[in-house]
């Protein structure tokens, strides 16, 4: 049976996924708590990484080393920088970028990472599988978009930054972990997919909006996971 690694950054995001799991057991490794169980009869390993790229990358490598997962899913909240997206909408990554990675002084484009490139593709097979399942699932509550997730070590609040990231990367949402998880998965040759739900949009006051909508965004990601694993 294939093993699916699931990484989320925050308690609320993990709790929404953990509710779907059966036959759970805990394993503690390097101060991280991994939940090993089943969702829709698929073997899953869930872990909370903590916020930010370093926490996310560290957790991903530990998961790969100790559980030998067949693919990795990153789920969680995100800030909308595509004005067509609203609170609770879902973005499934076609590819991910690191908007704060900058070696433009050496002639590279913003976001270019040596040995990686300008972006990290999410697993095409899994994305296409998700597209087919979404098409077959009636939904009038919220939009599901297949697009671009931009990651950086900053909770984006400035409209100017939002517009700059949108223009440079054609990104739909911003977060703080996704592309770091994708990079480690890529380097380990493990397929990767990202599911993010909108909790806020940078407008100078979106920290409070994020707090208000984190549980909703977490529930939407869990709903998407359930659809994907059925």
N, C-alpha and C positions, 0 to 999 in steps of 0.2 A: 504494500500500500504506500502510495506517495505521501510524503510529509510536507506540509505547507507551513511555512514560517510567517507569522503575522506580527508586525511591529507597529505600535502606536506610542505616542510620546507622553500622554497624560492619563491620569486616573479615569476621568470620565470616558475617554475614548476606549480604554481597555475594558472598563466595566460593561459597556454596551456590547462588546464582542464576547466577553466572558459569559454573559447571560445565555449566549447561544450554545455554549459548550456543554457536552455531557462526558461522563467518565473522566472527570478532571483529576489530575494530580499535580502537585507543585514540585518544582526542582529549583533550588537556589544555587546560582553559580556567580561568583564574583560580585555579590550583593544585588544581583538581578534575580527576580522571581519569574520563572517560566511556568506557564500553565500548559500542561500536555493533556490533550483530550480529543474529542471529536466534534465536528460541526457538519451536519448533513452526512454523517457516516464517513467523513474525510478526516484523516489524522491531522491535527493542527497543533502548532506550538505558538502560544501567544506570550508576548513580553512587552513591558513598558520600558521604553528607552530613556525617558527624560527628554527635556527640550534642547534643541540645538544640534548642529551638525556633528560635533565631536561625540556627544552622547549617542547619537543615532548610528554613527559609523562603528563605534566600539561595540555597541549591542549587536549590530548586524554580524560583525566578525565572530563574536562569541557564539551567536546562534549557528552560524555556518560551521564553526569548528566542532561544536558539541552535539549538534543535532543532525548534521548532514541533510539539511532540508532540500527538497527538490525544486521549490521556488519560493519566492518571498513576496508578500503583499504588505504595502505600507498604507495604513488607513488613518484618517484624522481630519481635523478641522483645517480651514484655510481662509485667507482673506481674498475676496474677489477683486481683481484688477481689470477684468472684462466687464464693462458696464451693462452687458446683457444678462449678467448673473445676479441672482437674488439670494437672500438668506435661505439656507436649506437646499439650494441646488447642489448638484454633484458634478464634479469633474473627474473623469477617469483619464489618467495620463497616457498620451501617445508617446511623449518623451518628456524628460525632465532636464532642467538646467540649474546651474548655480549662478544666480545673478550678482553675487558679491565677489566672485572670483575674478581677479583683475591682474593680468600680466600684459596689459596693452602697451606698457613701456618697451616691451620686446617685440612689438609688431604683431601681436596676436589680437584677435577680437575679444571684446568683453565676454567673460564666461568661458573662454577657451581654457581647457585643462590639459596639460602635457600628458600624453599617453592615453587620453580619453577623447578629446575633441570638444566641440562646441555644445554637445548635448549627449544624453544617455537615453537610448531607445528603450521603452518598455517592451516586454515580450509580445511580439506581434500576434503569436498564436493565442495567447491569453486575452489580449485586447479584442481580437476578432471573435473569440468565444463569448466575451462579455457583450459585445455589440449584438450578437444574435439573441442572447438571452434577454437583453433590455428590450429589443424589438418585440419580443413575445410577451412582455410583462406590461399590462395596461397601467398607466400612471398619470394622474391629472394633478398630483400634489406639487410636483417639483420637476425641474428640468435635469436631464442627464446629458452632459457634454463630454465628448472625447477631445482632449486638448492638451495644453502645456502647463506643467507645474514648475514654478520658479522658486528655488530655495535660497535662503540666505540667513546668516546669523543675526537677524534683526526682526523684531516685531514691527512690521511696516505700518506707520500711522500717517505719513505725509502724502498728500495728494500728488505732489510733484514727483516723489519717488515712485509711487504707483504708476503714474503716467509714463515715466522713463522706463521702467521695467516692462510695461506693456508694449511700448514702442520698440524697444530693443529686441525683445525675445518673443513677441507675439504671444505672451503668456496669458493664461486665464485666471490663475490664482497664485498666491504666494504662501509659502510655509517656511518652516525652519529645520526640517529633517529630510524630506523626501529624496532630494538628489544625492545627499550623502549616503543614504541607504542604497540608492540605485548604483552609485559609484562602487561601493564595496561589493554589491552583488555582481556587478559587471566584472570586477577584477577577479572574483572567485568563479566566474562563469556559471552563475546561478540566475535563472530567469527571474524577472522582477516586474511587478505591476503596482500602480499607485491609484488609490481611491481617496478623494478628498471632497469634503462637503463644506459649503460656505457658511462661516460663522459671523463674518463681518466684512467690511470694505474700508480701506484706509481713507479716513476723512478728518483726522485730527482728534477724533473722540471715539475711535472704534475699539479701544481697550474695554470699555464698558459694554459695548455691543457684543464683543467676543464672549465676555463672561455670561451674558444673558442667553446666548445661543449655542454655547459649547455642547450642552447635552443634546440639543436637537441635531446638530451636525454629527455628533457621535452616533446617534440613533440612525441617521440616514446612511452613514458608512456601514454600520452593522447590517442594515437592510440590504445594501448592495452586496455585501459579502455573502449573505444568505442566498440571494439570487444567483450569485456566481457559483456557489458550491452545490446548488441543487442539481 
